[in-house]
Amino acid sequence: MVVQNGWAYVSGRPLAPCHAGLAAYERELIGLVQAIRHWRAYLWGRAFAVRTDHYSLKYLLDQRLSTIPQHRWREELLSPAVAVITGPSFTAFDDLRREIDASTELTTLRTKILDGDATAGWSVCDGLILRDGRVFVPAASPVLPSLLEAAHAGHEGVERTLHRLRADFAVLHAKRAIQDIIRACAVCQRNKVEHLHPAGLLQPLPILVHVWEDISMDFVEGLPRVHGKSVILTVVDRLSKYVLGNDRRTNDKEQ
């Protein structure tokens, strides 16, 4: 490791064998994740800039990722517990302390918690009010917009953004505020968030032994009418591929 003019450089480490066959974009993203993990203790609650020579990573926050590992790596990069990429200095905790000192209601609440008169779940740590172990943020707090913006940096929909915010902060009506932000976000409106589970393994069809054991049926429509008939019913045996056809009237198909 070399530190020069406030910048730290860490020598690279070889990729795991399972990552050797990945695309260059994914390999660069893995290297970025490893660097963030290495400096996690120093990047906690701070804003920082990532400088890379890989052009595609420049648009990491605006891209629609296609694989589950990519989503997991980007969530780790954008987690409030790790860091906020780019942007102004993240001084939410200091702003919250000043807000508590200036608010009579919050100061009274903090005093009740310290005296043991508050309900269960409330606590005070380093001048901040905690609710169930998470930093309490009032709904009208001027710090809330910056927290919502940091949680929304991944553009991954309401539920993922809400989960990222609630991991460290207790905010009243957080879901409603996040929904309003996503409705006004041009990137979120252009990209559709995937809500489906992984498809899993393919399920092959059973191998047939006898003919006409498994058949498929379909109608061929739009043919010229002959003797009042314009539809052909086709029956195909899946094993021998033998096809039977029978002409039908349109009303026969509807029946």
Number of C-alpha atoms within 10 A of each C-alpha: 6 8 9 7 5 5 7 10 10 10 7 9 8 8 11 8 8 7 12 12 10 11 10 12 13 17 15 17 20 18 15 19 15 16 15 18 14 12 12 14 11 11 16 15 19 18 16 15 9 10 9 11 8 11 9 13 18 13 9 13 17 15 14 20 15 9 9 9 12 16 15 10 16 18 19 16 21 19 22 22 18 21 21 24 18 12 10 11 11 19 13 16 15 13 14 22 14 13 17 22 15 11 11 11 11 15 15 13 18 22 14 15 19 13 9 12 11 14 9 10 11 21 21 17 9 8 14 19 24 21 18 14 16 18 22 20 21 17 15 10 13 14 18 19 15 14 17 18 15 21 24 24 16 23 22 24 19 20 12 15 25 20 12 20 24 17 14 18 20 20 21 13 10 17 17 11 17 22 16 11 17 18 12 11 13 11 16 20 13 9 14 12 14 11 7 6 6 8 6 6 6 6 6 6 6 6 7 12 9 11 13 16 10 12 14 12 12 11 15 13 13 10 10 10 11 10 7 10 15 16 22 20 16 15 18 17 17 16 15 11 13 12 13 12 14 10 15 17 16 16 9 10 12 6 5
